[in-house]
Amino acid sequence: MKSCIFCSIVKGDTPAYKVYEDKFSMAILDINPFSEGHCLIISKRHVCAGGTS
C-alpha cells in the first residue's frame, strides 16, 4: 500500500487541527478550505478507493 495522508494524520505523524474525534472518526480543518470552517471527516480505519481494506 502506498503512503496514505489520512492514515498518517490519524496516527499523529502528520499535524492537523482536530475539530472532533471519537472511536471511529476524526474531523479536521482542511489546509486549503473551500470556505471558512470547511472540515474533512475521515475514518480512522483505512479504506481503499475500491472499498476494501
Secondary structure in CASP SS format (residue, H / E / C, confidence):
PFRMAT SS
TARGET T0000
AUTHOR 0000-0000-0000
METHOD secondary structure of the structure
MODEL  1
M C 1.00
K C 1.00
S C 1.00
C C 1.00
I H 1.00
F H 1.00
C H 1.00
S H 1.00
I H 1.00
V H 1.00
K H 1.00
G C 1.00
D C 1.00
T C 1.00
P C 1.00
A C 1.00
Y C 1.00
K E 1.00
V E 1.00
Y E 1.00
E E 1.00
D C 1.00
K C 1.00
F C 1.00
S E 1.00
M E 1.00
A E 1.00
I E 1.00
L E 1.00
D C 1.00
I C 1.00
N C 1.00
P C 1.00
F C 1.00
S C 1.00
E C 1.00
G C 1.00
H C 1.00
C E 1.00
L E 1.00
I E 1.00
I E 1.00
S E 1.00
K C 1.00
R C 1.00
H C 1.00
V C 1.00
C C 1.00
A C 1.00
G C 1.00
G C 1.00
T C 1.00
S C 1.00
END
